[in-house]
Amino acid sequence: MPDEVNIDELLELESEEERSRKIQGLLKSCRNPTEDFVQELLAKLRGLHKQPGLRQPSPSDEGSLSPLQDQTRTAPP
């Protein structure tokens, strides 16, 4: 099983058939039946749209907080 599935990458594909092939390719080493999972994921993708402007945090972003987050984190209870 893959550790994660990139939903934005799936949403960029043109058709549900392409999405299905991509998901099945990710799950090719899975020993359990995958058809139900693939169909459920495709159904959920139908209602989604790629979110512009969102990005994955880079490893260098880990542990760094914005000033507001830092204030919230260090504020006394």
PQR file with spaces between the fields and no chain letter, atoms N, CA, C, O and H, PARSE charges and radii, in Angstrom:
ATOM       1  N    MET     1       0.843   -1.188    0.000 -0.4000 1.5000
ATOM       2  CA   MET     1       0.000    0.000    0.000 -0.0000 2.0000
ATOM       3  C    MET     1       0.882    1.243    0.000  0.5500 1.7000
ATOM       4  O    MET     1       1.893    1.289    0.701 -0.5500 1.4000
ATOM       5  N    PRO     2       0.506    2.242   -0.778 -0.5600 1.5000
ATOM       6  CA   PRO     2       1.267    3.495   -0.734  0.2800 2.0000
ATOM       7  C    PRO     2       1.010    4.207    0.592  0.5500 1.7000
ATOM       8  O    PRO     2      -0.047    4.053    1.203 -0.5500 1.4000
ATOM       9  N    ASP     3       1.994    4.983    1.019 -0.4000 1.5000
ATOM      10  CA   ASP     3       1.830    5.746    2.257 -0.0000 2.0000
ATOM      11  C    ASP     3       0.769    6.820    2.101  0.5500 1.7000
ATOM      12  O    ASP     3       0.045    7.136    3.045 -0.5500 1.4000
ATOM      13  H    ASP     3       2.853    5.108    0.522  0.4000 1.0000
ATOM      14  N    GLU     4       0.684    7.381    0.893 -0.4000 1.5000
ATOM      15  CA   GLU     4      -0.302    8.430    0.653 -0.0000 2.0000
ATOM      16  C    GLU     4      -0.667    8.464   -0.822  0.5500 1.7000
ATOM      17  O    GLU     4       0.061    7.954   -1.674 -0.5500 1.4000
ATOM      18  H    GLU     4       1.272    7.125    0.126  0.4000 1.0000
ATOM      19  N    VAL     5      -1.802    9.071   -1.101 -0.4000 1.5000
ATOM      20  CA   VAL     5      -2.269    9.279   -2.469 -0.0000 2.0000
ATOM      21  C    VAL     5      -2.401   10.779   -2.652  0.5500 1.7000
ATOM      22  O    VAL     5      -3.074   11.441   -1.863 -0.5500 1.4000
ATOM      23  H    VAL     5      -2.393    9.485   -0.408  0.4000 1.0000
ATOM      24  N    ASN     6      -1.772   11.319   -3.674 -0.4000 1.5000
ATOM      25  CA   ASN     6      -1.823   12.756   -3.927 -0.0000 2.0000
ATOM      26  C    ASN     6      -3.144   13.088   -4.626  0.5500 1.7000
ATOM      27  O    ASN     6      -3.296   12.854   -5.825 -0.5500 1.4000
ATOM      28  H    ASN     6      -1.226   10.781   -4.315  0.4000 1.0000
ATOM      29  N    ILE     7      -4.082   13.627   -3.877 -0.4000 1.5000
ATOM      30  CA   ILE     7      -5.415   13.932   -4.397 -0.0000 2.0000
ATOM      31  C    ILE     7      -5.348   14.997   -5.489  0.5500 1.7000
ATOM      32  O    ILE     7      -6.031   14.881   -6.506 -0.5500 1.4000
ATOM      33  H    ILE     7      -3.959   13.818   -2.903  0.4000 1.0000
ATOM      34  N    ASP     8      -4.525   16.042   -5.289 -0.4000 1.5000
ATOM      35  CA   ASP     8      -4.405   17.087   -6.310 -0.0000 2.0000
ATOM      36  C    ASP     8      -3.915   16.505   -7.633  0.5500 1.7000
ATOM      37  O    ASP     8      -4.372   16.910   -8.702 -0.5500 1.4000
ATOM      38  H    ASP     8      -3.969   16.136   -4.463  0.4000 1.0000
ATOM      39  N    GLU     9      -2.994   15.562   -7.559 -0.4000 1.5000
ATOM      40  CA   GLU     9      -2.493   14.923   -8.779 -0.0000 2.0000
ATOM      41  C    GLU     9      -3.616   14.166   -9.483  0.5500 1.7000
ATOM      42  O    GLU     9      -3.712   14.192  -10.710 -0.5500 1.4000
ATOM      43  H    GLU     9      -2.622   15.233   -6.690  0.4000 1.0000
ATOM      44  N    LEU    10      -4.458   13.498   -8.715 -0.4000 1.5000
ATOM      45  CA   LEU    10      -5.600   12.793   -9.316 -0.0000 2.0000
ATOM      46  C    LEU    10      -6.592   13.768   -9.933  0.5500 1.7000
ATOM      47  O    LEU    10      -7.144   13.499  -11.000 -0.5500 1.4000
ATOM      48  H    LEU    10      -4.381   13.476   -7.718  0.4000 1.0000
ATOM      49  N    LEU    11      -6.823   14.899   -9.271 -0.4000 1.5000
ATOM      50  CA   LEU    11      -7.773   15.883   -9.783 -0.0000 2.0000
ATOM      51  C    LEU    11      -7.283   16.538  -11.077  0.5500 1.7000
ATOM      52  O    LEU    11      -8.087   17.017  -11.876 -0.5500 1.4000
ATOM      53  H    LEU    11      -6.374   15.118   -8.404  0.4000 1.0000
ATOM      54  N    GLU    12      -5.979   16.558  -11.278 -0.4000 1.5000
ATOM      55  CA   GLU    12      -5.427   17.150  -12.497 -0.0000 2.0000
ATOM      56  C    GLU    12      -5.642   16.268  -13.721  0.5500 1.7000
ATOM      57  O    GLU    12      -5.568   16.751  -14.851 -0.5500 1.4000
ATOM      58  H    GLU    12      -5.325   16.170  -10.629  0.4000 1.0000
ATOM      59  N    LEU    13      -5.907   14.986  -13.511 -0.4000 1.5000
ATOM      60  CA   LEU    13      -6.123   14.081  -14.633 -0.0000 2.0000
ATOM      61  C    LEU    13      -7.447   14.422  -15.321  0.5500 1.7000
ATOM      62  O    LEU    13      -8.391   14.890  -14.684 -0.5500 1.4000
ATOM      63  H    LEU    13      -5.968   14.593  -12.593  0.4000 1.0000
ATOM      64  N    GLU    14      -7.497   14.180  -16.620 -0.4000 1.5000
ATOM      65  CA   GLU    14      -8.637   14.599  -17.436 -0.0000 2.0000
ATOM      66  C    GLU    14      -9.914   13.805  -17.199  0.5500 1.7000
ATOM      67  O    GLU    14     -11.007   14.369  -17.239 -0.5500 1.4000
ATOM      68  H    GLU    14      -6.730   13.800  -17.137  0.4000 1.0000
ATOM      69  N    SER    15      -9.789   12.509  -16.953 -0.4000 1.5000
ATOM      70  CA   SER    15     -11.001   11.695  -16.876 -0.0000 2.0000
ATOM      71  C    SER    15     -10.975   10.768  -15.674  0.5500 1.7000
ATOM      72  O    SER    15      -9.930   10.525  -15.071 -0.5500 1.4000
ATOM      73  H    SER    15      -8.901   12.051  -16.920  0.4000 1.0000
ATOM      74  N    GLU    16     -12.145   10.262  -15.345 -0.4000 1.5000
ATOM      75  CA   GLU    16     -12.258    9.305  -14.253 -0.0000 2.0000
ATOM      76  C    GLU    16     -11.525    8.016  -14.598  0.5500 1.7000
ATOM      77  O    GLU    16     -10.987    7.346  -13.717 -0.5500 1.4000
ATOM      78  H    GLU    16     -12.994   10.459  -15.835  0.4000 1.0000
ATOM      79  N    GLU    17     -11.504    7.675  -15.869 -0.4000 1.5000
ATOM      80  CA   GLU    17     -10.789    6.478  -16.308 -0.0000 2.0000
ATOM      81  C    GLU    17      -9.283    6.615  -16.032  0.5500 1.7000
ATOM      82  O    GLU    17      -8.647    5.666  -15.575 -0.5500 1.4000
ATOM      83  H    GLU    17     -11.941    8.220  -16.586  0.4000 1.0000
ATOM      84  N    GLU    18      -8.723    7.789  -16.309 -0.4000 1.5000
ATOM      85  CA   GLU    18      -7.306    8.033  -16.013 -0.0000 2.0000
ATOM      86  C    GLU    18      -7.060    7.969  -14.507  0.5500 1.7000
ATOM      87  O    GLU    18      -6.062    7.406  -14.059 -0.5500 1.4000
ATOM      88  H    GLU    18      -9.240    8.561  -16.680  0.4000 1.0000
ATOM      89  N    ARG    19      -7.962    8.540  -13.742 -0.4000 1.5000
ATOM      90  CA   ARG    19      -7.831    8.500  -12.281 -0.0000 2.0000
ATOM      91  C    ARG    19      -7.849    7.060  -11.776  0.5500 1.7000
ATOM      92  O    ARG    19      -7.047    6.679  -10.924 -0.5500 1.4000
ATOM      93  H    ARG    19      -8.774    8.997  -14.106  0.4000 1.0000
ATOM      94  N    SER    20      -8.772    6.271  -12.313 -0.4000 1.5000
ATOM      95  CA   SER    20      -8.889    4.880  -11.924 -0.0000 2.0000
ATOM      96  C    SER    20      -7.596    4.122  -12.230  0.5500 1.7000
ATOM      97  O    SER    20      -7.111    3.357  -11.396 -0.5500 1.4000
ATOM      98  H    SER    20      -9.423    6.581  -13.006  0.4000 1.0000
ATOM      99  N    ARG    21      -7.042    4.332  -13.421 -0.4000 1.5000
ATOM     100  CA   ARG    21      -5.780    3.662  -13.789 -0.0000 2.0000
ATOM     101  C    ARG    21      -4.649    4.072  -12.856  0.5500 1.7000
ATOM     102  O    ARG    21      -3.848    3.235  -12.437 -0.5500 1.4000
ATOM     103  H    ARG    21      -7.436    4.953  -14.098  0.4000 1.0000
ATOM     104  N    LYS    22      -4.584    5.361  -12.530 -0.4000 1.5000
ATOM     105  CA   LYS    22      -3.534    5.868  -11.645 -0.0000 2.0000
ATOM     106  C    LYS    22      -3.656    5.228  -10.256  0.5500 1.7000
ATOM     107  O    LYS    22      -2.660    4.770   -9.695 -0.5500 1.4000
ATOM     108  H    LYS    22      -5.234    6.041  -12.870  0.4000 1.0000
ATOM     109  N    ILE    23      -4.857    5.195   -9.711 -0.4000 1.5000
ATOM     110  CA   ILE    23      -5.079    4.611   -8.387 -0.0000 2.0000
ATOM     111  C    ILE    23      -4.738    3.122   -8.406  0.5500 1.7000
ATOM     112  O    ILE    23      -4.070    2.625   -7.500 -0.5500 1.4000
ATOM     113  H    ILE    23      -5.666    5.567  -10.167  0.4000 1.0000
ATOM     114  N    GLN    24      -5.193    2.420   -9.426 -0.4000 1.5000
ATOM     115  CA   GLN    24      -4.904    0.992   -9.530 -0.0000 2.0000
ATOM     116  C    GLN    24      -3.407    0.743   -9.637  0.5500 1.7000
ATOM     117  O    GLN    24      -2.901   -0.243   -9.102 -0.5500 1.4000
ATOM     118  H    GLN    24      -5.736    2.825  -10.161  0.4000 1.0000
ATOM     119  N    GLY    25      -2.696    1.633  -10.325 -0.4000 1.5000
ATOM     120  CA   GLY    25      -1.242    1.512  -10.413 -0.0000 2.0000
ATOM     121  C    GLY    25      -0.585    1.676   -9.056  0.5500 1.7000
ATOM     122  O    GLY    25       0.378    0.978   -8.741 -0.5500 1.4000
ATOM     123  H    GLY    25      -3.108    2.434  -10.760  0.4000 1.0000
ATOM     124  N    LEU    26      -1.100    2.598   -8.246 -0.4000 1.5000
ATOM     125  CA   LEU    26      -0.570    2.804   -6.900 -0.0000 2.0000
ATOM     126  C    LEU    26      -0.824    1.600   -6.002  0.5500 1.7000
ATOM     127  O    LEU    26      -0.059    1.327   -5.077 -0.5500 1.4000
ATOM     128  H    LEU    26      -1.883    3.166   -8.501  0.4000 1.0000
ATOM     129  N    LEU    27      -1.904    0.887   -6.286 -0.4000 1.5000
ATOM     130  CA   LEU    27      -2.304   -0.234   -5.431 -0.0000 2.0000
ATOM     131  C    LEU    27      -1.907   -1.593   -5.997  0.5500 1.7000
ATOM     132  O    LEU    27      -2.335   -2.624   -5.477 -0.5500 1.4000
ATOM     133  H    LEU    27      -2.526    1.109   -7.038  0.4000 1.0000
ATOM     134  N    LYS    28      -1.090   -1.611   -7.062 -0.4000 1.5000
ATOM     135  CA   LYS    28      -0.786   -2.870   -7.745 -0.0000 2.0000
ATOM     136  C    LYS    28      -0.141   -3.915   -6.841  0.5500 1.7000
ATOM     137  O    LYS    28      -0.299   -5.113   -7.077 -0.5500 1.4000
ATOM     138  H    LYS    28      -0.743   -0.773   -7.484  0.4000 1.0000
ATOM     139  N    SER    29       0.578   -3.485   -5.818 -0.4000 1.5000
ATOM     140  CA   SER    29       1.224   -4.458   -4.930 -0.0000 2.0000
ATOM     141  C    SER    29       0.328   -4.885   -3.769  0.5500 1.7000
ATOM     142  O    SER    29       0.722   -5.721   -2.956 -0.5500 1.4000
ATOM     143  H    SER    29       0.707   -2.512   -5.626  0.4000 1.0000
ATOM     144  N    CYS    30      -0.856   -4.325   -3.688 -0.4000 1.5000
ATOM     145  CA   CYS    30      -1.784   -4.663   -2.610 -0.0000 2.0000
ATOM     146  C    CYS    30      -2.359   -6.058   -2.860  0.5500 1.7000
ATOM     147  O    CYS    30      -2.812   -6.368   -3.961 -0.5500 1.4000
ATOM     148  H    CYS    30      -1.176   -3.646   -4.348  0.4000 1.0000
ATOM     149  N    ARG    31      -2.332   -6.880   -1.831 -0.4000 1.5000
ATOM     150  CA   ARG    31      -2.821   -8.257   -1.964 -0.0000 2.0000
ATOM     151  C    ARG    31      -4.335   -8.353   -1.794  0.5500 1.7000
ATOM     152  O    ARG    31      -4.949   -9.316   -2.251 -0.5500 1.4000
ATOM     153  H    ARG    31      -1.964   -6.627   -0.936  0.4000 1.0000
ATOM     154  N    ASN    32      -4.928   -7.382   -1.152 -0.4000 1.5000
ATOM     155  CA   ASN    32      -6.373   -7.396   -0.927 -0.0000 2.0000
ATOM     156  C    ASN    32      -7.099   -6.842   -2.154  0.5500 1.7000
ATOM     157  O    ASN    32      -6.502   -6.118   -2.950 -0.5500 1.4000
ATOM     158  H    ASN    32      -4.429   -6.599   -0.780  0.4000 1.0000
ATOM     159  N    PRO    33      -8.381   -7.177   -2.310 -0.5600 1.5000
ATOM     160  CA   PRO    33      -9.154   -6.598   -3.415  0.2800 2.0000
ATOM     161  C    PRO    33      -9.203   -5.073   -3.272  0.5500 1.7000
ATOM     162  O    PRO    33      -9.385   -4.554   -2.170 -0.5500 1.4000
ATOM     163  N    THR    34      -9.040   -4.368   -4.377 -0.4000 1.5000
ATOM     164  CA   THR    34      -8.979   -2.904   -4.333 -0.0000 2.0000
ATOM     165  C    THR    34     -10.141   -2.228   -5.050  0.5500 1.7000
ATOM     166  O    THR    34     -10.297   -1.011   -4.948 -0.5500 1.4000
ATOM     167  H    THR    34      -8.892   -4.789   -5.271  0.4000 1.0000
ATOM     168  N    GLU    35     -10.946   -2.975   -5.761 -0.4000 1.5000
ATOM     169  CA   GLU    35     -11.983   -2.369   -6.600 -0.0000 2.0000
ATOM     170  C    GLU    35     -12.949   -1.494   -5.801  0.5500 1.7000
ATOM     171  O    GLU    35     -13.275   -0.386   -6.225 -0.5500 1.4000
ATOM     172  H    GLU    35     -10.819   -3.963   -5.845  0.4000 1.0000
ATOM     173  N    ASP    36     -13.406   -1.984   -4.652 -0.4000 1.5000
ATOM     174  CA   ASP    36     -14.334   -1.184   -3.842 -0.0000 2.0000
ATOM     175  C    ASP    36     -13.681    0.119   -3.380  0.5500 1.7000
ATOM     176  O    ASP    36     -14.306    1.179   -3.410 -0.5500 1.4000
ATOM     177  H    ASP    36     -13.141   -2.885   -4.307  0.4000 1.0000
ATOM     178  N    PHE    37     -12.420    0.030   -2.954 -0.4000 1.5000
ATOM     179  CA   PHE    37     -11.700    1.228   -2.520 -0.0000 2.0000
ATOM     180  C    PHE    37     -11.574    2.222   -3.665  0.5500 1.7000
ATOM     181  O    PHE    37     -11.820    3.414   -3.484 -0.5500 1.4000
ATOM     182  H    PHE    37     -11.912   -0.831   -2.929  0.4000 1.0000
ATOM     183  N    VAL    38     -11.189    1.733   -4.847 -0.4000 1.5000
ATOM     184  CA   VAL    38     -11.015    2.606   -6.010 -0.0000 2.0000
ATOM     185  C    VAL    38     -12.331    3.290   -6.346  0.5500 1.7000
ATOM     186  O    VAL    38     -12.354    4.498   -6.584 -0.5500 1.4000
ATOM     187  H    VAL    38     -10.990    0.765   -4.993  0.4000 1.0000
ATOM     188  N    GLN    39     -13.417    2.544   -6.369 -0.4000 1.5000
ATOM     189  CA   GLN    39     -14.725    3.125   -6.713 -0.0000 2.0000
ATOM     190  C    GLN    39     -15.170    4.150   -5.675  0.5500 1.7000
ATOM     191  O    GLN    39     -15.736    5.184   -6.033 -0.5500 1.4000
ATOM     192  H    GLN    39     -13.398    1.563   -6.176  0.4000 1.0000
ATOM     193  N    GLU    40     -14.924    3.879   -4.402 -0.4000 1.5000
ATOM     194  CA   GLU    40     -15.302    4.829   -3.353 -0.0000 2.0000
ATOM     195  C    GLU    40     -14.478    6.112   -3.450  0.5500 1.7000
ATOM     196  O    GLU    40     -15.010    7.211   -3.297 -0.5500 1.4000
ATOM     197  H    GLU    40     -14.464    3.040   -4.111  0.4000 1.0000
ATOM     198  N    LEU    41     -13.188    5.967   -3.704 -0.4000 1.5000
ATOM     199  CA   LEU    41     -12.330    7.139   -3.846 -0.0000 2.0000
ATOM     200  C    LEU    41     -12.739    7.966   -5.064  0.5500 1.7000
ATOM     201  O    LEU    41     -12.787    9.193   -4.983 -0.5500 1.4000
ATOM     202  H    LEU    41     -12.756    5.074   -3.829  0.4000 1.0000
ATOM     203  N    LEU    42     -13.031    7.322   -6.181 -0.4000 1.5000
ATOM     204  CA   LEU    42     -13.471    8.045   -7.380 -0.0000 2.0000
ATOM     205  C    LEU    42     -14.778    8.795   -7.110  0.5500 1.7000
ATOM     206  O    LEU    42     -14.951    9.922   -7.574 -0.5500 1.4000
ATOM     207  H    LEU    42     -12.991    6.325   -6.247  0.4000 1.0000
ATOM     208  N    ALA    43     -15.685    8.185   -6.374 -0.4000 1.5000
ATOM     209  CA   ALA    43     -16.952    8.848   -6.044 -0.0000 2.0000
ATOM     210  C    ALA    43     -16.703   10.097   -5.204  0.5500 1.7000
ATOM     211  O    ALA    43     -17.351   11.123   -5.411 -0.5500 1.4000
ATOM     212  H    ALA    43     -15.544    7.269   -5.997  0.4000 1.0000
ATOM     213  N    LYS    44     -15.775   10.017   -4.268 -0.4000 1.5000
ATOM     214  CA   LYS    44     -15.468   11.177   -3.433 -0.0000 2.0000
ATOM     215  C    LYS    44     -14.756   12.260   -4.234  0.5500 1.7000
ATOM     216  O    LYS    44     -14.946   13.448   -3.972 -0.5500 1.4000
ATOM     217  H    LYS    44     -15.249    9.183   -4.100  0.4000 1.0000
ATOM     218  N    LEU    45     -13.941   11.865   -5.205 -0.4000 1.5000
ATOM     219  CA   LEU    45     -13.234   12.846   -6.031 -0.0000 2.0000
ATOM     220  C    LEU    45     -14.188   13.635   -6.920  0.5500 1.7000
ATOM     221  O    LEU    45     -13.887   14.770   -7.289 -0.5500 1.4000
ATOM     222  H    LEU    45     -13.787   10.900   -5.417  0.4000 1.0000
ATOM     223  N    ARG    46     -15.323   13.058   -7.267 -0.4000 1.5000
ATOM     224  CA   ARG    46     -16.281   13.746   -8.140 -0.0000 2.0000
ATOM     225  C    ARG    46     -16.730   15.076   -7.550  0.5500 1.7000
ATOM     226  O    ARG    46     -17.024   16.010   -8.296 -0.5500 1.4000
ATOM     227  H    ARG    46     -15.567   12.135   -6.968  0.4000 1.0000
ATOM     228  N    GLY    47     -16.790   15.179   -6.250 -0.4000 1.5000
ATOM     229  CA   GLY    47     -17.259   16.399   -5.612 -0.0000 2.0000
ATOM     230  C    GLY    47     -16.150   17.380   -5.270  0.5500 1.7000
ATOM     231  O    GLY    47     -16.414   18.433   -4.689 -0.5500 1.4000
ATOM     232  H    GLY    47     -16.551   14.421   -5.644  0.4000 1.0000
ATOM     233  N    LEU    48     -14.915   17.049   -5.622 -0.4000 1.5000
ATOM     234  CA   LEU    48     -13.792   17.915   -5.272 -0.0000 2.0000
ATOM     235  C    LEU    48     -13.248   18.651   -6.478  0.5500 1.7000
ATOM     236  O    LEU    48     -13.407   18.214   -7.618 -0.5500 1.4000
ATOM     237  H    LEU    48     -14.701   16.194   -6.094  0.4000 1.0000
ATOM     238  N    HIS    49     -12.606   19.768   -6.210 -0.4000 1.5000
ATOM     239  CA   HIS    49     -11.897   20.527   -7.223 -0.0000 2.0000
ATOM     240  C    HIS    49     -10.524   20.847   -6.669  0.5500 1.7000
ATOM     241  O    HIS    49     -10.363   21.021   -5.461 -0.5500 1.4000
ATOM     242  H    HIS    49     -12.477   20.122   -5.284  0.4000 1.0000
ATOM     243  N    LYS    50      -9.554   20.923   -7.524 -0.4000 1.5000
ATOM     244  CA   LYS    50      -8.204   21.249   -7.075 -0.0000 2.0000
ATOM     245  C    LYS    50      -8.213   22.621   -6.419  0.5500 1.7000
ATOM     246  O    LYS    50      -8.818   23.564   -6.928 -0.5500 1.4000
ATOM     247  H    LYS    50      -9.684   20.781   -8.505  0.4000 1.0000
ATOM     248  N    GLN    51      -7.543   22.716   -5.297 -0.4000 1.5000
ATOM     249  CA   GLN    51      -7.482   23.964   -4.554 -0.0000 2.0000
ATOM     250  C    GLN    51      -6.303   24.793   -5.028  0.5500 1.7000
ATOM     251  O    GLN    51      -5.158   24.403   -4.796 -0.5500 1.4000
ATOM     252  H    GLN    51      -7.051   21.949   -4.884  0.4000 1.0000
ATOM     253  N    PRO    52      -6.537   25.928   -5.685 -0.5600 1.5000
ATOM     254  CA   PRO    52      -5.420   26.764   -6.114  0.2800 2.0000
ATOM     255  C    PRO    52      -4.761   27.431   -4.918  0.5500 1.7000
ATOM     256  O    PRO    52      -5.428   27.802   -3.952 -0.5500 1.4000
ATOM     257  N    GLY    53      -3.469   27.575   -4.992 -0.4000 1.5000
ATOM     258  CA   GLY    53      -2.755   28.310   -3.965 -0.0000 2.0000
ATOM     259  C    GLY    53      -2.375   27.493   -2.750  0.5500 1.7000
ATOM     260  O    GLY    53      -1.611   27.972   -1.912 -0.5500 1.4000
ATOM     261  H    GLY    53      -2.927   27.274   -5.776  0.4000 1.0000
ATOM     262  N    LEU    54      -2.881   26.277   -2.622 -0.4000 1.5000
ATOM     263  CA   LEU    54      -2.474   25.442   -1.502 -0.0000 2.0000
ATOM     264  C    LEU    54      -1.204   24.718   -1.887  0.5500 1.7000
ATOM     265  O    LEU    54      -1.028   24.305   -3.034 -0.5500 1.4000
ATOM     266  H    LEU    54      -3.502   25.888   -3.303  0.4000 1.0000
ATOM     267  N    ARG    55      -0.329   24.568   -0.923 -0.4000 1.5000
ATOM     268  CA   ARG    55       0.904   23.856   -1.217 -0.0000 2.0000
ATOM     269  C    ARG    55       1.229   22.935   -0.058  0.5500 1.7000
ATOM     270  O    ARG    55       0.796   23.140    1.075 -0.5500 1.4000
ATOM     271  H    ARG    55      -0.471   24.903    0.008  0.4000 1.0000
ATOM     272  N    GLN    56       2.000   21.923   -0.378 -0.4000 1.5000
ATOM     273  CA   GLN    56       2.484   21.027    0.658 -0.0000 2.0000
ATOM     274  C    GLN    56       3.542   21.754    1.466  0.5500 1.7000
ATOM     275  O    GLN    56       4.389   22.428    0.879 -0.5500 1.4000
ATOM     276  H    GLN    56       2.353   21.757   -1.299  0.4000 1.0000
ATOM     277  N    PRO    57       3.532   21.649    2.775 -0.5600 1.5000
ATOM     278  CA   PRO    57       4.607   22.270    3.549  0.2800 2.0000
ATOM     279  C    PRO    57       5.923   21.564    3.253  0.5500 1.7000
ATOM     280  O    PRO    57       5.968   20.338    3.150 -0.5500 1.4000
ATOM     281  N    SER    58       6.969   22.325    3.121 -0.4000 1.5000
ATOM     282  CA   SER    58       8.271   21.726    2.875 -0.0000 2.0000
ATOM     283  C    SER    58       8.849   21.264    4.198  0.5500 1.7000
ATOM     284  O    SER    58       8.446   21.746    5.257 -0.5500 1.4000
ATOM     285  H    SER    58       6.932   23.321    3.206  0.4000 1.0000
ATOM     286  N    PRO    59       9.796   20.327    4.145 -0.5600 1.5000
ATOM     287  CA   PRO    59      10.405   19.855    5.397  0.2800 2.0000
ATOM     288  C    PRO    59      11.027   20.994    6.201  0.5500 1.7000
ATOM     289  O    PRO    59      11.092   20.916    7.428 -0.5500 1.4000
ATOM     290  N    SER    60      11.482   22.047    5.530 -0.4000 1.5000
ATOM     291  CA   SER    60      12.080   23.163    6.261 -0.0000 2.0000
ATOM     292  C    SER    60      11.028   23.974    7.004  0.5500 1.7000
ATOM     293  O    SER    60      11.365   24.721    7.923 -0.5500 1.4000
ATOM     294  H    SER    60      11.429   22.110    4.534  0.4000 1.0000
ATOM     295  N    ASP    61       9.745   23.841    6.621 -0.4000 1.5000
ATOM     296  CA   ASP    61       8.664   24.541    7.323 -0.0000 2.0000
ATOM     297  C    ASP    61       8.315   23.870    8.646  0.5500 1.7000
ATOM     298  O    ASP    61       7.715   24.497    9.519 -0.5500 1.4000
ATOM     299  H    ASP    61       9.471   23.234    5.875  0.4000 1.0000
ATOM     300  N    GLU    62       8.688   22.595    8.801 -0.4000 1.5000
ATOM     301  CA   GLU    62       8.352   21.854   10.011 -0.0000 2.0000
ATOM     302  C    GLU    62       8.940   22.554   11.231  0.5500 1.7000
ATOM     303  O    GLU    62      10.108   22.944   11.231 -0.5500 1.4000
ATOM     304  H    GLU    62       9.176   22.087    8.092  0.4000 1.0000
ATOM     305  N    GLY    63       8.149   22.704   12.235 -0.4000 1.5000
ATOM     306  CA   GLY    63       8.627   23.288   13.471 -0.0000 2.0000
ATOM     307  C    GLY    63       8.642   24.799   13.486  0.5500 1.7000
ATOM     308  O    GLY    63       8.806   25.401   14.547 -0.5500 1.4000
ATOM     309  H    GLY    63       7.201   22.387   12.235  0.4000 1.0000
ATOM     310  N    SER    64       8.474   25.433   12.323 -0.4000 1.5000
ATOM     311  CA   SER    64       8.464   26.891   12.334 -0.0000 2.0000
ATOM     312  C    SER    64       7.017   27.363   12.396  0.5500 1.7000
ATOM     313  O    SER    64       6.151   26.835   11.698 -0.5500 1.4000
ATOM     314  H    SER    64       8.341   24.944   11.461  0.4000 1.0000
ATOM     315  N    LEU    65       6.769   28.335   13.214 -0.4000 1.5000
ATOM     316  CA   LEU    65       5.430   28.871   13.392 -0.0000 2.0000
ATOM     317  C    LEU    65       5.400   30.322   12.972  0.5500 1.7000
ATOM     318  O    LEU    65       6.403   31.031   13.058 -0.5500 1.4000
ATOM     319  H    LEU    65       7.472   28.764   13.781  0.4000 1.0000
ATOM     320  N    SER    66       4.247   30.754   12.520 -0.4000 1.5000
ATOM     321  CA   SER    66       4.084   32.176   12.247 -0.0000 2.0000
ATOM     322  C    SER    66       4.084   32.901   13.586  0.5500 1.7000
ATOM     323  O    SER    66       3.853   32.274   14.620 -0.5500 1.4000
ATOM     324  H    SER    66       3.433   30.178   12.450  0.4000 1.0000
ATOM     325  N    PRO    67       4.336   34.202   13.593 -0.5600 1.5000
ATOM     326  CA   PRO    67       4.303   34.930   14.875  0.2800 2.0000
ATOM     327  C    PRO    67       2.996   34.747   15.627  0.5500 1.7000
ATOM     328  O    PRO    67       3.009   34.616   16.851 -0.5500 1.4000
ATOM     329  N    LEU    68       1.865   34.733   14.926 -0.4000 1.5000
ATOM     330  CA   LEU    68       0.573   34.558   15.589 -0.0000 2.0000
ATOM     331  C    LEU    68       0.473   33.167   16.201  0.5500 1.7000
ATOM     332  O    LEU    68       0.035   33.021   17.342 -0.5500 1.4000
ATOM     333  H    LEU    68       1.854   34.839   13.932  0.4000 1.0000
ATOM     334  N    GLN    69       0.880   32.135   15.443 -0.4000 1.5000
ATOM     335  CA   GLN    69       0.843   30.784   15.974 -0.0000 2.0000
ATOM     336  C    GLN    69       1.759   30.661   17.177  0.5500 1.7000
ATOM     337  O    GLN    69       1.419   30.006   18.162 -0.5500 1.4000
ATOM     338  H    GLN    69       1.236   32.254   14.516  0.4000 1.0000
ATOM     339  N    ASP    70       2.928   31.294   17.094 -0.4000 1.5000
ATOM     340  CA   ASP    70       3.885   31.219   18.178 -0.0000 2.0000
ATOM     341  C    ASP    70       3.301   31.862   19.437  0.5500 1.7000
ATOM     342  O    ASP    70       3.466   31.322   20.531 -0.5500 1.4000
ATOM     343  H    ASP    70       3.204   31.826   16.293  0.4000 1.0000
ATOM     344  N    GLN    71       2.620   33.008   19.303 -0.4000 1.5000
ATOM     345  CA   GLN    71       1.997   33.675   20.442 -0.0000 2.0000
ATOM     346  C    GLN    71       0.933   32.779   21.064  0.5500 1.7000
ATOM     347  O    GLN    71       0.835   32.668   22.286 -0.5500 1.4000
ATOM     348  H    GLN    71       2.486   33.447   18.414  0.4000 1.0000
ATOM     349  N    THR    72       0.150   32.149   20.218 -0.4000 1.5000
ATOM     350  CA   THR    72      -0.918   31.274   20.705 -0.0000 2.0000
ATOM     351  C    THR    72      -0.325   30.087   21.453  0.5500 1.7000
ATOM     352  O    THR    72      -0.828   29.673   22.497 -0.5500 1.4000
ATOM     353  H    THR    72       0.230   32.239   19.225  0.4000 1.0000
ATOM     354  N    ARG    73       0.732   29.564   20.905 -0.4000 1.5000
ATOM     355  CA   ARG    73       1.359   28.385   21.514 -0.0000 2.0000
ATOM     356  C    ARG    73       2.023   28.718   22.849  0.5500 1.7000
ATOM     357  O    ARG    73       2.017   27.897   23.766 -0.5500 1.4000
ATOM     358  H    ARG    73       1.141   29.901   20.057  0.4000 1.0000
ATOM     359  N    THR    74       2.585   29.897   22.962 -0.4000 1.5000
ATOM     360  CA   THR    74       3.327   30.235   24.180 -0.0000 2.0000
ATOM     361  C    THR    74       2.520   31.070   25.172  0.5500 1.7000
ATOM     362  O    THR    74       3.009   31.399   26.253 -0.5500 1.4000
ATOM     363  H    THR    74       2.589   30.565   22.217  0.4000 1.0000
ATOM     364  N    ALA    75       1.289   31.410   24.807 -0.4000 1.5000
ATOM     365  CA   ALA    75       0.458   32.229   25.706 -0.0000 2.0000
ATOM     366  C    ALA    75       0.090   31.413   26.949  0.5500 1.7000
ATOM     367  O    ALA    75      -0.181   30.216   26.849 -0.5500 1.4000
ATOM     368  H    ALA    75       0.892   31.143   23.929  0.4000 1.0000
ATOM     369  N    PRO    76       0.082   32.052   28.104 -0.5600 1.5000
ATOM     370  CA   PRO    76      -0.314   31.315   29.312  0.2800 2.0000
ATOM     371  C    PRO    76      -1.776   30.911   29.244  0.5500 1.7000
ATOM     372  O    PRO    76      -2.576   31.605   28.617 -0.5500 1.4000
ATOM     373  N    PRO    77      -2.140   29.810   29.872 -0.5600 1.5000
ATOM     374  CA   PRO    77      -3.537   29.319   29.798  0.2800 2.0000
ATOM     375  C    PRO    77      -4.529   30.214   30.489  0.5500 1.7000
ATOM     376  O    PRO    77      -5.724   29.919   30.500 -0.5500 1.4000
